[in-house]
Amino acid sequence: MYSILAFSLSFFLAINPPHLFDCDSKILNATIRNNLYGDFALVDDLEEIDEGAFVVLDWGKVSLMLPVSFQKGEISFTDNKWLWSYQDNENGLHEENPRLAQRLPNGEIVEHKCKLVEPILE
Protein backbone atom coordinates (compact mmCIF):
# COMPACT_ATOMS: atom_id res chain seq x y z
CA MET A 1 0.00 0.00 0.00
CA TYR A 2 2.81 2.40 0.95
CA SER A 3 4.61 1.87 -2.40
CA ILE A 4 1.44 2.72 -4.35
CA LEU A 5 1.00 5.92 -2.34
CA ALA A 6 4.68 6.84 -2.75
CA PHE A 7 4.51 6.18 -6.50
CA SER A 8 1.34 8.27 -6.85
CA LEU A 9 2.86 11.14 -4.92
CA SER A 10 6.11 11.06 -6.90
CA PHE A 11 4.12 11.01 -10.17
CA PHE A 12 2.06 14.00 -9.00
CA LEU A 13 5.22 15.90 -8.04
CA ALA A 14 6.85 15.08 -11.37
CA ILE A 15 4.03 16.68 -13.34
CA ASN A 16 3.42 19.48 -10.84
CA PRO A 17 6.55 20.07 -8.72
CA PRO A 18 6.16 22.24 -5.63
CA HIS A 19 7.65 25.70 -5.60
CA LEU A 20 9.92 25.32 -2.61
CA PHE A 21 12.21 28.04 -1.34
CA ASP A 22 14.74 28.29 1.44
CA CYS A 23 13.87 31.48 3.33
CA ASP A 24 16.11 32.25 6.29
CA SER A 25 17.01 28.53 6.51
CA LYS A 26 13.35 27.42 6.68
CA ILE A 27 11.44 25.83 3.80
CA LEU A 28 8.70 27.98 2.27
CA ASN A 29 6.13 26.47 -0.09
CA ALA A 30 4.58 28.94 -2.54
CA THR A 31 1.46 28.08 -4.53
CA ILE A 32 0.04 30.60 -7.01
CA ARG A 33 -3.53 30.34 -8.27
CA ASN A 34 -5.53 32.39 -10.74
CA ASN A 35 -9.07 33.14 -9.65
CA LEU A 36 -10.41 35.76 -12.04
CA TYR A 37 -13.21 33.37 -13.06
CA GLY A 38 -13.54 31.49 -9.76
CA ASP A 39 -11.63 28.45 -10.99
CA PHE A 40 -8.61 28.57 -8.62
CA ALA A 41 -6.40 27.43 -11.52
CA LEU A 42 -2.86 26.50 -10.50
CA VAL A 43 -0.21 28.76 -12.11
CA ASP A 44 3.13 27.31 -13.17
CA ASP A 45 4.19 30.19 -15.45
CA LEU A 46 4.42 33.67 -13.94
CA GLU A 47 3.57 35.18 -17.32
CA GLU A 48 0.07 33.63 -17.03
CA ILE A 49 -0.95 35.37 -13.80
CA ASP A 50 -4.30 37.18 -14.03
CA GLU A 51 -5.88 40.01 -12.03
CA GLY A 52 -7.57 37.58 -9.62
CA ALA A 53 -4.39 35.70 -8.70
CA PHE A 54 -3.18 35.05 -5.19
CA VAL A 55 -0.28 33.22 -3.59
CA VAL A 56 -0.46 30.87 -0.62
CA LEU A 57 2.74 30.82 1.42
CA ASP A 58 3.39 28.12 4.01
CA TRP A 59 6.53 28.91 5.97
CA GLY A 60 6.98 27.22 9.33
CA LYS A 61 4.19 28.51 11.57
CA VAL A 62 3.30 31.26 9.07
CA SER A 63 0.50 30.63 6.55
CA LEU A 64 -0.47 33.51 4.29
CA MET A 65 -2.78 34.10 1.34
CA LEU A 66 -1.75 37.29 -0.46
CA PRO A 67 -3.56 38.91 -3.41
CA VAL A 68 -1.68 39.93 -6.55
CA SER A 69 -0.50 43.51 -6.86
CA PHE A 70 0.98 44.31 -10.26
CA GLN A 71 3.85 46.77 -10.01
CA LYS A 72 6.15 47.99 -12.77
CA GLY A 73 9.13 45.67 -13.02
CA GLU A 74 7.72 42.93 -10.80
CA ILE A 75 4.83 40.67 -10.00
CA SER A 76 4.04 40.98 -6.33
CA PHE A 77 1.54 39.73 -3.82
CA THR A 78 0.85 41.78 -0.70
CA ASP A 79 -1.52 42.48 2.15
CA ASN A 80 0.53 45.57 3.13
CA LYS A 81 2.07 43.61 6.01
CA TRP A 82 3.72 40.84 3.97
CA LEU A 83 5.18 41.06 0.45
CA TRP A 84 6.12 38.20 -1.90
CA SER A 85 7.53 39.43 -5.19
CA TYR A 86 9.29 38.31 -8.35
CA GLN A 87 11.56 40.99 -9.81
CA ASP A 88 11.84 41.51 -13.57
CA ASN A 89 15.30 41.49 -15.12
CA GLU A 90 16.72 41.52 -18.64
CA ASN A 91 15.93 37.80 -19.04
CA GLY A 92 12.35 38.00 -17.77
CA LEU A 93 10.95 37.37 -14.30
CA HIS A 94 13.54 36.22 -11.79
CA GLU A 95 12.00 33.24 -10.02
CA GLU A 96 15.11 31.87 -8.28
CA ASN A 97 15.37 34.61 -5.64
CA PRO A 98 11.95 36.08 -4.84
CA ARG A 99 11.61 38.83 -2.28
CA LEU A 100 9.87 38.14 1.03
CA ALA A 101 9.43 41.20 3.23
CA GLN A 102 7.53 41.75 6.45
CA ARG A 103 6.35 45.07 7.90
CA LEU A 104 6.55 45.08 11.69
CA PRO A 105 4.03 46.98 13.87
CA ASN A 106 6.62 49.77 14.38
CA GLY A 107 6.85 50.24 10.58
CA GLU A 108 10.27 48.59 10.22
CA ILE A 109 10.69 46.34 7.16
CA VAL A 110 12.35 42.95 7.65
CA GLU A 111 13.78 41.36 4.49
CA HIS A 112 13.93 37.56 4.50
CA LYS A 113 16.53 35.96 2.20
CA CYS A 114 14.90 33.42 -0.13
CA LYS A 115 16.24 31.16 -2.85
CA LEU A 116 14.68 28.42 -4.94
CA VAL A 117 15.21 24.85 -3.75
CA GLU A 118 15.37 22.30 -6.53
CA PRO A 119 12.72 19.62 -5.94
CA ILE A 120 14.15 16.17 -5.23
CA LEU A 121 12.15 13.52 -7.05
CA GLU A 122 12.83 9.88 -6.28
C-alpha positions as CSV (number, residue, x, y, z in Angstrom):
1,M,0.0,0.0,0.0
2,Y,2.8,2.4,0.9
3,S,4.6,1.9,-2.4
4,I,1.4,2.7,-4.3
5,L,1.0,5.9,-2.3
6,A,4.7,6.8,-2.7
7,F,4.5,6.2,-6.5
8,S,1.3,8.3,-6.8
9,L,2.9,11.1,-4.9
10,S,6.1,11.1,-6.9
11,F,4.1,11.0,-10.2
12,F,2.1,14.0,-9.0
13,L,5.2,15.9,-8.0
14,A,6.8,15.1,-11.4
15,I,4.0,16.7,-13.3
16,N,3.4,19.5,-10.8
17,P,6.6,20.1,-8.7
18,P,6.2,22.2,-5.6
19,H,7.7,25.7,-5.6
20,L,9.9,25.3,-2.6
21,F,12.2,28.0,-1.3
22,D,14.7,28.3,1.4
23,C,13.9,31.5,3.3
24,D,16.1,32.2,6.3
25,S,17.0,28.5,6.5
26,K,13.3,27.4,6.7
27,I,11.4,25.8,3.8
28,L,8.7,28.0,2.3
29,N,6.1,26.5,-0.1
30,A,4.6,28.9,-2.5
31,T,1.5,28.1,-4.5
32,I,0.0,30.6,-7.0
33,R,-3.5,30.3,-8.3
34,N,-5.5,32.4,-10.7
35,N,-9.1,33.1,-9.6
36,L,-10.4,35.8,-12.0
37,Y,-13.2,33.4,-13.1
38,G,-13.5,31.5,-9.8
39,D,-11.6,28.5,-11.0
40,F,-8.6,28.6,-8.6
41,A,-6.4,27.4,-11.5
42,L,-2.9,26.5,-10.5
43,V,-0.2,28.8,-12.1
44,D,3.1,27.3,-13.2
45,D,4.2,30.2,-15.5
46,L,4.4,33.7,-13.9
47,E,3.6,35.2,-17.3
48,E,0.1,33.6,-17.0
49,I,-1.0,35.4,-13.8
50,D,-4.3,37.2,-14.0
51,E,-5.9,40.0,-12.0
52,G,-7.6,37.6,-9.6
53,A,-4.4,35.7,-8.7
54,F,-3.2,35.0,-5.2
55,V,-0.3,33.2,-3.6
56,V,-0.5,30.9,-0.6
57,L,2.7,30.8,1.4
58,D,3.4,28.1,4.0
59,W,6.5,28.9,6.0
60,G,7.0,27.2,9.3
61,K,4.2,28.5,11.6
62,V,3.3,31.3,9.1
63,S,0.5,30.6,6.6
64,L,-0.5,33.5,4.3
65,M,-2.8,34.1,1.3
66,L,-1.7,37.3,-0.5
67,P,-3.6,38.9,-3.4
68,V,-1.7,39.9,-6.5
69,S,-0.5,43.5,-6.9
70,F,1.0,44.3,-10.3
71,Q,3.9,46.8,-10.0
72,K,6.2,48.0,-12.8
73,G,9.1,45.7,-13.0
74,E,7.7,42.9,-10.8
75,I,4.8,40.7,-10.0
76,S,4.0,41.0,-6.3
77,F,1.5,39.7,-3.8
78,T,0.9,41.8,-0.7
79,D,-1.5,42.5,2.1
80,N,0.5,45.6,3.1
81,K,2.1,43.6,6.0
82,W,3.7,40.8,4.0
83,L,5.2,41.1,0.5
84,W,6.1,38.2,-1.9
85,S,7.5,39.4,-5.2
86,Y,9.3,38.3,-8.3
87,Q,11.6,41.0,-9.8
88,D,11.8,41.5,-13.6
89,N,15.3,41.5,-15.1
90,E,16.7,41.5,-18.6
91,N,15.9,37.8,-19.0
92,G,12.3,38.0,-17.8
93,L,11.0,37.4,-14.3
94,H,13.5,36.2,-11.8
95,E,12.0,33.2,-10.0
96,E,15.1,31.9,-8.3
97,N,15.4,34.6,-5.6
98,P,12.0,36.1,-4.8
99,R,11.6,38.8,-2.3
100,L,9.9,38.1,1.0
101,A,9.4,41.2,3.2
102,Q,7.5,41.7,6.4
103,R,6.4,45.1,7.9
104,L,6.5,45.1,11.7
105,P,4.0,47.0,13.9
106,N,6.6,49.8,14.4
107,G,6.9,50.2,10.6
108,E,10.3,48.6,10.2
109,I,10.7,46.3,7.2
110,V,12.4,43.0,7.6
111,E,13.8,41.4,4.5
112,H,13.9,37.6,4.5
113,K,16.5,36.0,2.2
114,C,14.9,33.4,-0.1
115,K,16.2,31.2,-2.8
116,L,14.7,28.4,-4.9
117,V,15.2,24.8,-3.7
118,E,15.4,22.3,-6.5
119,P,12.7,19.6,-5.9
120,I,14.1,16.2,-5.2
121,L,12.1,13.5,-7.1
122,E,12.8,9.9,-6.3
